[in-house]
C-alpha cells in the first residue's frame, strides 16, 4: 500500500487507481504467504503442547549429536541439560550404545536420579526427511521403575510359594 501512496501523486494515476491496485496486490501476496507457510495452522501448537506435557522424556539431537531440544520430563531426568550426546553418555554410560549412526533401537538404563535408583527404557529413533536425509535423532526415555519393582515382588512371591507348600 506504500507503493500506492507514492503512485497517487504521479500524473495519470487516476486512470490506474494505484492505491486500490496496491491493496489488491498486497492482499494476494499476504494470502499466498498465509497458505504457503500455514501461519494459522494448529499443528505446530499441538506438537509443542504434546511434547511439553508428555510423560516420557524426549531429547532431540541434530546430525552432529548436539542436544537441540529436551522436554521438561527429560530435563528432570538429567540433572543439567547436556550439550551433546557425549555429555549425556558421561552421565549415563549405558547410552554409549546410541553413539554414531543407528537405526531405531531400545535399551534399558538404570541411573540414579536424585539419589534414587530409577529404570528407563531408552529408545532411539532416527529423524529423516521424506527424501531420506538424516536430520538427527530422537531419544525417548520411558520410566519403568514401578513395573520393575512389581516384577521383583512377583518373583519373590513365586520363590516363596514352594516354601509355603512344604510347610503345609
C-alpha positions as CSV (number, residue, x, y, z in Angstrom):
1,X,0.0,0.0,0.0
2,X,3.0,2.3,0.5
3,X,3.7,2.0,-3.2
4,X,0.1,3.0,-3.9
5,X,0.5,6.2,-1.9
6,X,3.6,7.1,-3.9
7,X,1.9,6.5,-7.2
8,X,-1.2,8.6,-6.3
9,X,0.9,11.8,-6.9
10,X,2.1,10.7,-10.3
11,X,0.4,12.1,-13.4
12,X,-2.2,9.8,-15.0
13,X,-2.7,7.9,-11.7
14,X,-6.4,8.4,-11.7
15,X,-6.7,6.0,-14.7
16,X,-4.8,3.2,-12.9
17,X,-6.1,3.7,-9.4
18,X,-2.8,2.7,-7.9
19,X,-4.0,2.7,-4.3
20,X,-6.7,0.2,-4.9
21,X,-4.4,-1.9,-7.1
22,X,-1.7,-2.0,-4.5
23,X,-4.2,-3.1,-1.8
24,X,-5.3,-5.9,-4.0
25,X,-1.8,-6.9,-4.9
26,X,-0.6,-6.9,-1.2
27,X,-3.7,-8.9,-0.2
28,X,-2.9,-11.5,-2.7
29,X,0.7,-11.7,-1.5
30,X,-0.3,-11.9,2.2
31,X,-2.9,-14.5,1.4
32,X,-0.4,-16.6,-0.5
33,X,2.1,-16.4,2.4
34,X,-0.6,-17.5,4.9
35,X,-1.5,-20.6,2.9
36,X,2.1,-21.3,1.8
37,X,3.6,-21.3,5.3
38,X,0.4,-22.3,7.1
39,X,0.9,-19.5,9.6
40,X,-2.5,-20.1,11.3
41,X,-2.1,-23.9,11.4
42,X,-2.8,-25.6,14.7
43,X,-0.2,-28.4,14.1
44,X,2.9,-26.5,15.5
45,X,1.0,-25.5,18.6
46,X,-0.4,-29.0,19.1
47,X,3.1,-30.6,18.7
48,X,4.5,-28.1,21.2
49,X,1.8,-28.8,23.8
50,X,2.1,-32.6,23.3
51,X,5.9,-32.6,23.6
52,X,5.9,-30.4,26.7
53,X,3.2,-32.4,28.5
54,X,4.2,-35.9,27.6
55,X,5.1,-38.3,30.4
56,X,8.1,-39.7,28.7
57,X,11.4,-37.8,28.4
58,X,12.3,-36.6,24.9
59,X,15.7,-35.5,23.8
60,X,16.2,-34.3,20.2
61,X,19.7,-34.4,18.7
62,X,20.9,-32.8,15.5
63,X,23.0,-34.6,12.9
64,X,26.2,-33.6,14.9
65,X,24.7,-35.2,18.1
66,X,24.2,-31.8,19.8
67,X,21.1,-31.6,22.0
68,X,18.7,-29.2,20.4
69,X,15.6,-29.8,22.5
70,X,14.5,-31.5,25.7
71,X,11.0,-31.6,27.1
72,X,10.5,-30.9,30.8
73,X,10.5,-34.6,31.7
74,X,13.9,-35.2,30.1
75,X,15.2,-32.1,31.9
76,X,14.0,-33.5,35.2
77,X,15.7,-36.9,34.4
78,X,19.0,-35.3,33.5
79,X,20.2,-33.0,36.4
80,X,21.5,-30.5,33.9
81,X,21.0,-30.0,30.1
82,X,23.8,-31.9,28.3
83,X,25.2,-30.1,25.3
84,X,25.9,-33.2,23.3
85,X,25.2,-36.9,23.4
86,X,28.7,-37.4,24.6
87,X,27.9,-35.4,27.8
88,X,24.7,-37.5,28.2
89,X,26.8,-40.6,27.9
90,X,29.1,-39.3,30.7
91,X,26.0,-39.1,32.9
92,X,24.6,-42.4,31.8
93,X,27.4,-44.7,30.3
94,X,24.7,-47.2,29.0
95,X,23.7,-44.6,26.4
96,X,27.1,-45.2,24.6
97,X,25.2,-47.8,22.6
98,X,23.4,-44.9,20.8
99,X,26.6,-43.3,19.7
100,X,27.1,-43.0,15.9
101,X,24.6,-43.7,13.1
102,X,22.0,-46.1,14.1
103,X,18.6,-47.4,13.4
104,X,15.7,-47.5,15.8
105,X,16.8,-49.3,18.9
106,X,15.9,-49.7,22.6
107,X,17.9,-50.4,25.7
108,X,17.4,-50.3,29.4
109,X,19.3,-47.9,31.6
110,X,19.2,-47.7,35.4
111,X,20.8,-44.5,36.6
112,X,20.2,-42.8,40.0
113,X,18.0,-39.8,39.7
114,X,18.1,-37.5,42.8
115,X,19.8,-40.3,44.8
116,X,17.1,-42.9,44.0
117,X,17.6,-45.8,41.6
118,X,15.3,-45.5,38.5
119,X,14.8,-47.7,35.5
120,X,14.2,-46.4,32.0
121,X,13.6,-47.9,28.6
122,X,15.6,-45.6,26.2
123,X,14.5,-45.7,22.6
124,X,16.5,-44.1,19.7
125,X,14.5,-43.1,16.6
126,X,16.3,-41.6,13.5
127,X,14.8,-38.3,12.2
128,X,14.9,-38.2,8.4
129,X,13.3,-36.0,5.7
130,X,10.8,-37.5,3.3
131,X,13.7,-37.9,0.9
132,X,15.7,-40.0,3.4
133,X,18.3,-37.4,4.5
134,X,19.4,-37.7,8.1
135,X,18.4,-34.7,10.3
136,X,19.2,-36.1,13.6
137,X,17.5,-38.5,16.1
138,X,15.2,-38.5,19.0
139,X,15.8,-40.3,22.3
140,X,12.7,-41.2,24.3
141,X,13.1,-42.2,28.0
142,X,10.2,-44.1,29.4
143,X,10.3,-44.7,33.1
144,X,9.7,-48.3,34.1
145,X,10.7,-48.2,37.7
146,X,7.3,-49.2,39.1
147,X,7.0,-52.1,36.6
148,X,10.4,-53.3,37.7
149,X,9.5,-53.1,41.3
150,X,6.3,-55.0,40.7
151,X,8.1,-57.7,38.7
152,X,10.6,-58.1,41.5
153,X,7.8,-58.6,44.1
154,X,6.1,-61.2,41.9
155,X,9.4,-63.1,41.5
156,X,9.9,-63.0,45.3
157,X,6.3,-64.3,45.8
158,X,6.9,-67.1,43.3
159,X,10.1,-68.1,45.1
160,X,8.2,-68.1,48.5
161,X,5.3,-70.1,47.1
162,X,7.0,-73.5,47.1
163,X,8.3,-73.0,50.7
164,X,4.7,-72.4,51.8
165,X,3.6,-75.6,50.2
166,X,6.3,-77.6,52.0
167,X,5.2,-76.2,55.4
168,X,1.6,-77.5,54.9
